[in-house]
Amino acid sequence: MQQQELLDFLESRRSCRDFKSTPVPKELLEKVLRAGTYAATGMGRQSPIIIAVTNPELRNRISKMNASVMGASSDPFYGAPVILIVLAAKSAFTYLYDGSLVMGNLMLAAHACGLASCWIHRAKEEFESPEGKKILQELGITGDYEGIGHCAIGYANSPLPPPKDRKPDYIHWA
């Protein structure tokens, strides 16, 4: 990919808030997940982990937990069939940044694979709750992790919106 192609690609990614229920092929999902594992992390510690939720029952269970944190009953994942949950080990002083970079890689990789994505918050609150801790235990995940975010993945139901104009004072030169 040439420099301008890469820059145009980065500018074209958008968040999706209306997903089709169409399953994501495992081959594409594996590419997205691999890209997440190559995100920069403080001192190369690789403090984050990714939980790839493709099981509809678990996906819906987590959706209800997330909605409850908001005090809502609607699906906070906008119908996305796949949720990639990023958590990071609190023992790394860069864990929040590490997990955020993983989220960015996941969203860009999804875009590269023709998939739509959206960062959904409230993973911290979910996985600090007894039910969230129970889910981690059921999955065999041990350690002191903080939820960083959910990356909702799937196919967009309609074209994504054009970019908003960038604010004039976004960049300051010194």
C-alpha positions in Angstrom: 0.0 0.0 0.0 1.4 3.4 -1.0 1.6 6.3 1.5 -1.4 8.2 0.1 -3.5 5.0 -0.1 -2.8 4.3 3.5 -3.7 7.8 4.5 -7.0 7.7 2.5 -7.8 4.3 4.1 -7.3 5.7 7.6 -9.5 8.6 6.8 -12.3 6.4 5.5 -12.9 4.2 8.6 -16.2 5.0 10.4 -18.1 3.7 13.3 -21.2 1.6 12.5 -24.4 1.7 14.5 -26.6 -0.5 12.5 -25.3 -4.0 11.7 -26.7 -6.9 9.7 -27.1 -10.2 11.6 -25.0 -12.0 8.9 -22.3 -14.0 10.5 -18.6 -13.0 10.0 -16.5 -15.7 8.3 -14.0 -17.1 10.7 -11.2 -16.4 8.3 -11.9 -12.7 8.4 -12.3 -12.7 12.1 -9.0 -14.4 12.6 -7.3 -11.7 10.5 -8.9 -9.0 12.6 -7.9 -10.7 15.8 -4.3 -11.2 14.6 -4.0 -7.5 13.8 -5.2 -6.7 17.4 -2.3 -8.8 18.8 0.2 -6.7 16.9 -0.8 -3.4 18.5 2.0 -1.5 20.2 2.2 -2.1 24.0 4.3 -0.6 26.7 7.7 -2.3 26.7 6.2 -5.0 24.5 4.5 -6.5 27.6 1.3 -7.4 25.7 -0.9 -6.7 28.7 -4.2 -7.0 26.8 -6.3 -10.0 26.0 -9.1 -10.3 23.5 -12.2 -12.3 24.0 -13.8 -13.1 20.7 -17.6 -13.5 21.4 -19.3 -15.3 18.5 -21.7 -17.4 20.6 -25.1 -15.7 20.4 -26.2 -16.6 23.9 -23.0 -15.2 25.5 -23.2 -12.1 23.2 -26.7 -11.4 24.3 -25.9 -12.0 27.9 -23.0 -9.4 27.7 -25.3 -7.0 25.7 -27.8 -7.1 28.6 -25.1 -6.4 31.1 -23.8 -3.5 29.1 -27.3 -2.1 28.7 -27.9 -2.4 32.4 -24.8 -0.3 33.1 -26.4 2.4 30.9 -29.8 2.0 32.5 -31.2 1.0 29.1 -32.8 -2.1 27.6 -31.8 -1.7 23.9 -28.8 -3.6 22.4 -25.8 -1.4 22.9 -23.9 -3.4 20.3 -26.3 -2.3 17.5 -27.0 -5.8 16.4 -23.4 -6.7 15.6 -23.0 -10.5 15.5 -19.5 -10.5 16.9 -18.1 -8.7 20.0 -14.4 -8.5 20.6 -13.8 -7.6 24.2 -10.4 -6.1 25.1 -9.3 -6.4 28.7 -5.8 -5.5 29.9 -3.7 -6.6 32.9 -3.7 -3.9 35.6 -0.2 -4.9 36.6 1.2 -3.1 33.5 1.3 0.7 34.1 0.4 1.2 30.4 -2.5 -1.2 30.4 -5.2 1.4 29.5 -3.1 2.7 26.6 -2.1 -0.9 25.5 -5.8 -1.9 25.4 -6.8 1.3 23.5 -4.2 0.6 20.8 -5.5 -3.0 20.5 -9.0 -1.5 20.0 -7.7 0.8 17.3 -6.0 -2.1 15.5 -9.1 -4.2 15.6 -11.2 -1.4 14.1 -8.7 -0.7 11.3 -8.3 -4.4 10.5 -12.1 -4.8 10.4 -12.2 -2.0 7.9 -9.4 -3.5 5.8 -11.4 -6.8 5.7 -14.6 -5.1 4.5 -16.3 -5.2 7.9 -17.8 -2.5 10.0 -17.0 -1.8 13.6 -17.8 0.4 16.6 -16.0 0.9 19.9 -18.6 0.3 22.7 -17.7 1.4 26.3 -18.7 0.1 29.7 -16.4 -3.0 29.6 -14.8 -1.8 32.8 -18.0 -1.7 34.7 -19.2 -5.1 33.3 -16.1 -7.0 34.2 -15.8 -5.5 37.7 -19.3 -6.8 38.4 -19.9 -10.3 39.9 -21.5 -11.4 36.7 -18.6 -10.2 34.6 -16.2 -11.9 36.9 -18.3 -15.1 36.6 -18.0 -14.9 32.8 -14.3 -14.6 33.0 -14.2 -17.6 35.3 -16.4 -19.6 33.0 -14.0 -18.8 30.2 -11.0 -19.9 32.3 -9.5 -16.4 32.3 -7.6 -15.6 35.5 -5.7 -12.5 36.5 -6.5 -8.9 37.4 -7.9 -7.4 34.2 -9.8 -4.2 33.5 -12.3 -4.0 30.7 -11.0 -1.5 28.1 -13.8 -1.8 25.4 -15.9 -3.9 23.1 -15.3 -3.8 19.4 -18.6 -4.6 17.7 -17.9 -6.3 14.4 -20.1 -7.2 11.4 -21.5 -6.0 8.1 -23.1 -2.5 8.0 -26.8 -2.4 7.2 -26.4 0.8 5.2 -23.5 3.0 3.9 -21.6 4.6 6.7 -21.7 8.4 6.9 -19.2 10.7 5.4 -16.5 12.1 7.8 -17.3 15.1 9.9 -15.2 18.2 9.2 -12.1 18.3 11.3 -12.1 21.1 14.0 -9.8 23.9 13.0 -7.7 23.8 16.2 -7.1 20.1 16.1 -3.4 20.5 15.4 -1.1 23.0 17.2 2.5 23.5 15.9 5.3 24.4 18.2 
